[in-house]
Amino acid sequence: MTIDWKQEVENRKDLLLEDLFTLLRVDSVRDDSKATEDAPVGPGPKKALETFLQMGERDGFVTKQVGNLAGHIEFAPENYSETLGVLGHVDVVPVGTGWETNPFEPQIINDRIYARGASDDKGPSMAAYYAMKIIKDLGLPINKRIRFIIGTDEESGWKCMDRYFQTEEMPDLGFSPDAEFPIINGEKGILSLHLALNGEEATGDYQLVSFDAGLRENMVPQDAHAEVKIAESLDTLEFINAFEEFLKVSPVTGTITEEDGLVKIDIIGKSAHGSHPEDGINSACYLAAFLDKFNFQGNAKKYVSFIATHLLNDHYAANLDLKYNDEVMGDLTVNPGVFTYTPQTGGTIVLNFRYPRGMSAEGLEIKTEIAVSTFGMTVGRGKEQTPHYVSPEDPLVATLLDVYHRQTGLPAHEQSIGGGTYARIFERGVAYGAMFPDSIDTMHQANEFISLDDLFRSAAIYAEAIYELVK
């Protein structure tokens, strides 16, 4: 039996878009300020989960909601011995600034769907869901259960998966539509280190009243803000002019205002996914680089100096003595993601590392402690995931690569990334699409989009791939 998978997607593209737009309209940013026992990561992610599960019920699948944090949509033959898992997520990162459209009112402009979550991960998840739906609609014979697992906290702490697998069984193999083609069979380890510096009374001609930047540790900070008190004996205009000159030679924009000796500075860089800090422009690091030119005192000086000398444009952590490369998984990277400082509370910096095989969380922590010790900082360990790798000889990997090549005609080869996807939950789990080699990556950025072509191409690939794995 020959199936034209692309035509099957074409037959359903209007319905696919309608469902995707419904999901994209849900503001599903995690909001702990509104979290309740009924909505553990806030009402938005819960609503998005419920919306997806209702679509599954409508289409005749078996659905289950688990703890208002996760759920699944599935169908299975009468007799099966294995389960194929497909893992997507409906939570999204904060919006940030710089949007030209309403991020939760999707629009098609130049054959692209613009909305927060369009590419990460509502669009790819909907493509994978429709792939599963095509197999069910066609009544194709299968010998494995297909279970689409939906999470609501992928962008933060994975609380959703922790809760889900307390009661639900682990699939035998699977993939997550949350990365890129041809495949991601290697994912670097992820470690967040929290640097802390004690507060102290502000002194000197220049006093750092506040410094803050960053929305999430896995996003390059686009916006940074600082407030500086300048002594009356100094020329504030000289400070302002120095900032204007700094902007002329820096890849950022910004504004500076002064009132009663308090100078407010805002810098705008470029956001990017924390796994690719080199693709962004870290506003906080440039702000610190400017401030470091002035005679701040005590811990304020240590704070801005450390950022300026050890973090600015050092995406591979050479200044922390952590530069490392694995021939399969690539370079270690670091994203300085969240910054806060006041004289009363002190300073904090969250460093988000993506590290390949051959490195350990313990080694990263030890070397970072050495690097920050001269600045009076301490180090605490936060979010951590070890490196994950599935051999290209595994039939799962071989099958997925074969389907990709067959549908696209493009080279199919193994790849590793710094991003962390749900795929690492499975021993035999990989990430598979939905970005293609020629796609523009806008994940975690303003004006996030997915092209219609990518959406429909990936749905066809997912349909054939799922069927090849379960027939």
C-alpha positions as a printed Julia matrix, in Angstrom:
471×3 Matrix{Float64}:
   0.0    0.0    0.0
   1.45   3.33  -1.09
   0.48   6.38   0.91
   1.01   9.93  -0.29
   1.76  11.46   3.1
   2.12  14.98   1.74
  -1.29  14.77   0.11
  -2.83  13.48   3.33
  -1.5   16.56   5.11
  -2.72  18.77   2.27
  -6.2   17.3    2.73
  -6.2   18.41   6.38
  -4.18  21.63   6.31
  -7.14  23.93   6.97
  -8.17  21.91  10.02
  -4.57  21.77  11.2
  -4.26  25.55  10.99
  -7.57  26.07  12.75
  -6.52  23.88  15.67
  -3.05  25.41  15.82
  -4.45  28.94  15.91
  -6.79  27.94  18.74
  -3.81  26.67  20.74
  -1.6   29.66  19.9
  -4.24  32.06  21.24
  -3.73  30.64  24.74
  -1.18  32.67  26.74
   0.62  29.71  28.27
   3.61  31.38  29.92
   4.29  29.86  33.33
   3.05  32.27  35.99
   3.95  31.26  39.54
   2.18  34.33  40.93
  -1.11  32.77  39.81
  -0.23  29.16  40.57
  -2.69  27.14  42.63
  -3.13  23.51  43.57
  -5.5   23.27  40.62
  -3.07  25.08  38.27
   0.46  24.26  39.52
   2.28  26.42  36.95
  -0.47  28.97  36.43
  -3.77  29.05  34.56
  -2.31  29.59  31.07
  -0.38  26.32  30.71
  -3.31  24.42  32.24
  -5.74  25.94  29.72
  -3.43  25.05  26.83
  -3.2   21.46  28.06
  -6.97  21.2   28.37
  -7.4   22.7   24.89
  -5.12  20.09  23.35
  -6.74  17.19  25.21
 -10.2   18.36  24.1
  -9.04  18.14  20.49
  -7.95  14.56  21.12
 -11.33  13.68  22.61
 -13.09  15.31  19.66
 -11.1   13.17  17.24
 -11.87   9.9   19.02
  -8.61   9.3   20.83
  -8.22   8.08  24.4
  -7.06  10.99  26.57
  -5.87  11.42  30.12
  -5.0   14.47  32.2
  -2.41  14.03  34.95
  -2.26  16.47  37.85
  -3.18  19.48  35.67
   0.46  19.43  34.62
   0.56  16.9   31.79
  -1.58  14.54  29.82
  -1.66  12.21  26.85
  -3.59  11.41  23.7
  -3.29   7.83  22.46
  -4.59   4.95  20.42
  -3.49   1.34  20.26
  -4.2   -2.03  18.65
  -5.9   -4.75  20.69
  -2.57  -6.44  21.35
   0.69  -4.56  21.68
   3.96  -5.06  23.52
   5.61  -1.65  23.09
   4.68   2.01  23.26
   5.96   4.75  20.97
   5.99   8.07  22.77
   5.79  11.48  21.11
   6.48  14.31  23.54
   5.49  17.92  22.95
   4.87  20.91  25.19
   2.34  23.73  25.24
   4.06  26.16  27.62
   6.0   29.05  26.1
   8.72  31.43  27.23
   7.84  35.0   28.25
   7.07  37.39  25.43
   9.68  40.07  26.07
   9.87  43.2   23.95
  10.19  43.92  20.23
   7.06  42.24  18.87
   5.46  43.71  15.75
   2.26  41.66  16.18
   0.2   40.45  19.14
   2.12  37.34  20.25
  -1.09  35.58  21.28
  -3.14  36.48  18.22
  -1.5   34.43  15.45
  -1.18  36.0   12.04
  -0.07  34.63   8.68
   2.28  37.1    7.03
   4.3   36.12   3.96
   3.47  32.43   4.48
   4.69  32.5    8.06
   2.64  32.06  11.24
   3.73  34.68  13.79
   2.93  33.93  17.44
   4.68  32.97  20.65
   4.94  29.18  20.53
   4.59  28.95  16.74
   7.93  27.16  16.46
   8.51  26.25  20.13
   6.58  24.07  20.49
   2.89  24.41  19.62
   3.4   24.37  15.86
   5.59  21.24  15.75
   3.39  19.53  18.37
   0.29  20.14  16.28
   2.1   18.79  13.2
   2.95  15.6   15.12
  -0.6   15.32  16.43
  -2.03  15.53  12.92
   0.49  12.91  11.81
  -0.93  10.6   14.44
  -4.46  11.57  13.38
  -3.73  10.67   9.74
  -2.67   7.14  10.75
  -5.86   6.73  12.77
  -8.08   8.24  10.08
  -6.68   5.88   7.43
  -7.19   2.85   9.65
  -3.61   1.7    9.08
  -2.54  -1.51  10.85
  -0.21  -0.91  13.81
   1.41  -3.18  16.39
   2.51  -0.57  18.96
   0.59   1.87  21.09
   1.08   5.5   20.03
   0.99   7.92  22.94
   1.3   11.67  22.45
   2.43  13.13  25.8
   1.83  16.83  26.44
   3.77  18.84  29.01
   3.21  22.31  30.47
   6.56  23.16  32.1
   9.24  22.31  29.55
  10.64  25.84  29.47
  11.24  25.92  33.22
  11.67  23.02  35.61
  10.01  20.03  33.89
   7.66  19.73  36.85
   5.13  18.35  34.38
   7.21  15.32  33.42
   8.2   14.64  37.01
   4.51  14.46  37.91
   3.47  12.52  34.82
   5.92   9.67  35.26
   5.05   9.24  38.91
   1.97   7.36  37.74
   2.37   6.71  34.0
   4.6    4.15  32.35
   7.67   5.08  30.36
   7.4    4.55  26.57
   9.88   2.12  25.04
  11.09   4.56  22.42
  10.09   7.89  20.99
  10.84  11.36  19.78
  10.14  14.98  20.58
   9.15  17.39  17.79
  11.03  20.24  19.45
  14.31  20.8   17.64
  15.47  20.28  14.08
  15.87  17.82  11.24
  17.43  15.55  10.15
  17.61  14.37  13.79
  18.99  15.24  17.19
  20.33  12.05  18.77
  22.65  13.86  21.14
  21.78  16.54  23.69
  24.35  18.27  25.82
  24.1   18.32  29.56
  22.44  21.36  31.12
  23.56  22.99  34.35
  22.55  26.29  35.9
  24.88  27.83  38.45
  23.64  30.65  40.67
  26.29  33.21  41.58
  25.66  35.37  44.63
  27.36  38.46  46.02
  26.5   39.99  49.39
  24.87  43.38  49.64
  26.56  46.35  51.27
  25.91  50.02  51.83
  26.55  52.02  48.65
  29.48  54.45  48.82
  31.58  56.55  46.46
  30.99  59.08  43.73
  29.17  56.49  41.61
  26.63  54.28  43.38
  24.87  51.36  41.68
  21.28  51.65  42.9
  19.99  48.73  40.82
  20.91  46.42  37.95
  18.54  43.88  36.42
  18.23  41.92  33.19
  16.86  38.65  31.85
  13.55  36.82  31.88
  14.71  33.18  32.0
  18.05  31.47  32.38
  17.58  29.75  29.0
  17.13  33.05  27.13
  19.79  35.6   26.18
  18.69  38.82  27.96
  17.38  41.33  25.45
  16.68  44.15  27.91
  18.85  45.44  30.74
  18.24  48.3   33.16
  20.42  50.06  35.71
  20.07  53.06  37.98
  23.14  55.0   39.09
  23.41  57.77  41.66
  26.14  60.26  40.81
  27.68  62.64  43.35
  26.76  66.32  42.99
  30.45  67.2   42.66
  30.66  65.27  39.36
  29.42  66.25  35.92
  26.45  64.01  35.15
  26.49  65.21  31.55
  29.93  63.67  31.11
  28.5   60.3   32.18
  25.58  60.68  29.76
  27.87  61.65  26.88
  30.09  58.66  27.6
  27.05  56.4   27.26
  26.12  57.95  23.91
  29.66  57.32  22.68
  29.5   53.76  23.99
  26.37  53.09  21.93
  28.15  54.24  18.77
  30.72  51.45  19.03
  28.49  48.71  20.51
  25.94  46.37  18.85
  23.14  47.53  21.17
  20.7   50.4   21.4
  19.7   52.26  24.51
  18.45  55.3   26.35
  19.69  57.29  29.3
  17.81  59.83  31.44
  18.71  61.85  34.54
  16.66  63.38  37.32
  17.96  64.75  40.65
  21.27  62.96  40.35
  19.72  59.55  39.56
  20.62  58.27  36.1
  18.49  55.56  34.51
  20.02  53.44  31.75
  18.26  51.0   29.45
  20.02  48.81  26.9
  18.38  46.64  24.24
  20.3   43.74  22.75
  18.94  40.66  21.0
  17.31  37.64  22.58
  18.16  34.09  21.54
  17.8   30.56  22.85
  20.15  29.95  25.76
  21.66  26.96  23.97
  22.99  29.35  21.3
  24.18  32.42  23.21
  26.35  33.34  20.24
  23.17  34.09  18.26
  22.08  36.78  20.71
  23.43  40.08  22.03
  23.5   40.0   25.82
  22.23  43.39  26.97
  23.35  42.84  30.57
  26.95  42.18  29.61
  27.12  45.34  27.51
  25.52  47.37  30.27
  28.12  46.09  32.73
  30.9   46.83  30.23
  29.81  50.46  30.15
  29.48  50.77  33.91
  32.86  49.15  34.47
  34.49  52.24  32.97
  33.55  54.23  36.08
  34.81  54.3   39.64
  32.2   52.27  41.5
  33.19  50.95  44.91
  33.05  47.68  46.82
  30.71  44.9   45.75
  29.06  47.02  43.08
  32.42  47.31  41.34
  33.07  43.59  41.74
  29.68  42.8   40.24
  29.99  44.86  37.07
  33.67  44.03  36.64
  33.07  40.3   36.78
  30.36  40.55  34.14
  32.45  42.8   31.9
  35.69  40.83  32.15
  34.44  37.24  32.41
  31.08  37.06  30.64
  30.92  39.62  27.82
  31.0   37.72  24.49
  32.62  34.71  26.14
  30.06  32.21  24.87
  32.42  29.25  25.31
  33.46  30.03  28.9
  37.16  30.46  28.19
  37.4   33.15  30.89
  36.05  30.63  33.38
  38.7   28.13  32.25
  35.95  25.85  30.92
  36.47  25.91  27.16
  35.87  22.35  25.91
  34.86  20.53  22.72
  33.67  16.99  22.07
  34.1   15.79  18.47
  30.51  14.46  18.35
  28.58  16.82  20.64
  30.5   20.02  20.01
  31.4   22.95  22.26
  30.53  23.74  25.83
  28.58  27.03  25.93
  27.43  29.37  28.67
  24.52  31.81  28.72
  24.47  34.43  31.47
  20.7   34.57  31.64
  19.37  36.45  34.7
  20.93  39.36  36.63
  19.86  41.32  39.71
  21.68  43.76  41.98
  20.79  46.23  44.71
  22.96  47.42  47.6
  20.41  45.99  50.03
  20.07  42.49  48.57
  23.39  42.1   46.79
  23.96  40.65  43.35
  22.95  37.46  41.59
  23.82  36.0   38.2
  22.46  32.77  36.73
  24.83  31.02  34.33
  23.21  28.4   32.09
  25.76  25.9   30.77
  25.29  23.39  27.93
  28.08  20.82  28.18
  29.03  17.77  26.07
  30.24  14.33  27.03
  33.55  14.37  28.85
  32.53  17.15  31.23
  30.71  16.9   34.55
  28.5   19.2   36.57
  30.92  18.87  39.47
  33.84  19.98  37.3
  31.91  22.97  36.01
  30.98  24.02  39.5
  34.52  23.71  40.86
  36.12  25.78  38.09
  33.4   28.41  38.3
  33.95  28.7   42.05
  37.64  29.35  41.43
  36.89  32.02  38.81
  34.4   33.94  40.96
  36.22  33.64  44.28
  38.37  36.72  43.68
  35.17  38.72  43.16
  33.73  37.6   46.5
  30.97  35.5   44.94
  29.59  32.15  46.0
  28.17  29.44  43.73
  25.01  27.37  44.11
  23.82  24.63  41.8
  20.42  24.85  40.11
  18.8   23.0   37.23
  20.84  20.01  36.04
  20.52  17.38  33.3
  23.24  15.02  32.18
  24.26  14.58  28.51
  22.04  12.25  26.44
  23.07  10.24  23.37
  21.46   7.54  21.22
  23.72   5.68  18.8
  23.06   6.19  15.06
  23.01   2.37  14.8
  19.82   2.24  16.87
  16.86   1.24  14.62
  14.93   4.26  15.93
  17.56   6.66  14.63
  18.06   4.74  11.39
  14.33   4.71  10.62
  13.82   8.41  11.3
  16.82   9.38   9.19
  15.61   7.16   6.34
  12.16   8.77   6.32
  13.63  12.26   6.38
  15.9   11.51   3.43
  13.15   9.78   1.49
  10.76  12.73   1.81
  13.24  15.58   1.36
  16.08  14.13  -0.69
  18.44  15.9    1.72
  21.42  14.31   3.5
  20.47  12.52   6.7
  23.03  12.46   9.5
  23.3   12.48  13.27
  23.48  15.76  15.2
  23.9   17.01  18.74
  22.51  20.23  20.25
  22.82  22.31  23.36
  19.07  22.53  23.79
  17.3   20.21  26.16
  14.18  18.45  24.91
  11.85  15.89  26.41
  13.61  13.28  24.27
  16.25  12.82  26.94
  13.6   11.39  29.25
  13.63   8.15  27.22
  16.68   5.94  27.06
  15.8    5.52  23.37
  14.58   9.06  22.76
  15.6   11.62  20.14
  14.45  15.03  18.95
  13.13  15.14  15.4
  12.27  18.41  13.65
  10.44  20.59  13.05
  13.1   23.02  11.82
  14.8   22.18   8.53
  18.38  23.08   7.58
  17.11  26.16   5.73
  14.69  27.26   8.46
  15.15  30.53  10.32
  15.4   29.87  14.05
  13.25  32.33  16.02
  12.75  30.25  19.16
  12.71  32.38  22.32
  12.92  35.54  20.21
  10.55  38.41  19.46
   8.43  37.82  16.34
   8.7   34.06  16.63
   7.3   32.26  13.58
   7.05  28.97  11.74
   6.69  28.89   7.97
   3.66  27.15   6.52
   5.95  25.04   4.36
   7.91  23.82   7.39
   4.7   23.07   9.28
   3.18  20.95   6.52
   6.45  19.27   5.49
   7.13  18.23   9.07
   3.6   16.84   9.5
   4.09  14.58   6.47
   7.48  13.4    7.75
   6.05  12.72  11.2
   3.16  10.72   9.76
   5.39   8.41   7.75
   7.96   8.15  10.54
   5.41   7.22  13.19
   3.84   4.63  10.91
   7.22   3.09  10.06
   7.95   2.73  13.77
   4.62   1.15  14.73
   3.46  -0.85  11.71
